[in-house]
Amino acid sequence: MRVEYSYDSKLIQLNESANGADIEFFITLFENELKKKLMKVRQYFDDNKVLTDIHYYIHPNNNYQVIVRNDFYNEFIIQLFRQQLLKEIKWV
């Protein structure tokens, strides 16, 4: 099954691509208050015992790079949705 999602392009830009066996996300936030929401997503994964589930990199100008292990992809998408960074997710 594949996941499709949507987001408000006035608030966030999100691009994903394959990175070997992982998925790499490039995220740009257009509003500063969204940083807190993205940090909650990061904290969710930091709180579990798996050290290699995501790798999170902060770049200048509200740009973020997140490399997600393939088996944590759906969980990452769900966490983005829970923090209202995504408007809709569906499995097709």
C-alpha positions as CSV (number, residue, x, y, z in Angstrom):
1,M,0.0,0.0,0.0
2,R,1.1,3.5,-0.8
3,V,0.5,6.6,1.3
4,E,-0.7,9.9,-0.2
5,Y,-0.9,13.1,1.8
6,S,-1.7,16.7,1.3
7,Y,-0.6,19.9,3.1
8,D,-1.1,23.6,2.9
9,S,1.6,24.9,0.5
10,K,1.2,28.4,2.1
11,L,2.5,27.0,5.4
12,I,4.9,24.2,4.4
13,Q,6.8,22.8,1.5
14,L,7.6,19.1,1.6
15,N,9.6,17.1,-0.8
16,E,10.5,13.4,-0.4
17,S,12.9,11.2,-2.3
18,A,14.5,7.9,-2.0
19,N,17.9,7.8,-0.2
20,G,19.1,4.3,-0.6
21,A,16.7,2.1,1.4
22,D,15.5,5.2,3.3
23,I,13.2,8.1,2.5
24,E,14.5,11.6,2.7
25,F,12.3,14.6,3.4
26,F,13.2,18.2,2.7
27,I,10.8,20.4,4.7
28,T,10.5,24.2,4.6
29,L,8.3,25.9,7.1
30,F,6.9,29.3,6.2
31,E,5.7,30.2,9.6
32,N,7.9,30.2,12.7
33,E,5.3,28.7,15.0
34,L,5.3,25.5,13.0
35,K,8.8,24.8,14.3
36,K,7.3,23.7,17.6
37,K,5.1,21.2,15.8
38,L,8.0,19.8,13.9
39,M,10.0,19.6,17.1
40,K,7.2,17.5,18.6
41,V,7.5,15.0,15.7
42,R,11.2,14.8,16.4
43,Q,10.6,14.4,20.1
44,Y,8.2,11.5,19.4
45,F,11.0,9.6,17.7
46,D,13.7,10.6,20.2
47,D,11.6,9.1,23.0
48,N,11.6,5.6,21.5
49,K,14.5,3.2,21.9
50,V,15.3,3.0,18.2
51,L,18.3,5.2,17.4
52,T,18.2,4.8,13.6
53,D,14.5,5.5,12.9
54,I,15.0,9.1,11.8
55,H,18.0,11.4,11.3
56,Y,17.0,15.0,11.7
57,Y,19.1,17.9,10.4
58,I,18.4,21.6,10.8
59,H,19.4,24.0,8.0
60,P,19.2,27.8,7.9
61,N,15.9,29.7,7.0
62,N,13.5,27.1,8.5
63,N,14.7,24.3,6.3
64,Y,14.9,20.8,7.6
65,Q,16.1,17.5,6.3
66,V,14.8,14.3,7.8
67,I,15.9,10.9,6.7
68,V,13.4,8.2,7.7
69,R,14.1,4.5,7.8
70,N,11.7,2.8,5.4
71,D,9.9,0.8,8.1
72,F,9.2,4.0,10.0
73,Y,7.8,5.9,7.0
74,N,4.1,5.5,7.8
75,E,4.7,6.4,11.5
76,F,6.5,9.6,10.4
77,I,3.7,10.6,8.1
78,I,1.1,9.9,10.9
79,Q,3.1,12.1,13.3
80,L,3.2,14.9,10.8
81,F,-0.5,14.6,10.5
82,R,-1.0,14.5,14.3
83,Q,0.9,17.8,14.5
84,Q,-1.3,19.3,11.8
85,L,1.6,19.7,9.4
86,L,-0.3,17.6,6.9
87,K,-4.0,18.2,6.1
88,E,-4.9,14.7,4.9
89,I,-3.4,11.2,4.6
90,K,-4.8,8.2,2.9
91,W,-3.6,4.8,1.9
92,V,-4.2,3.8,-1.7
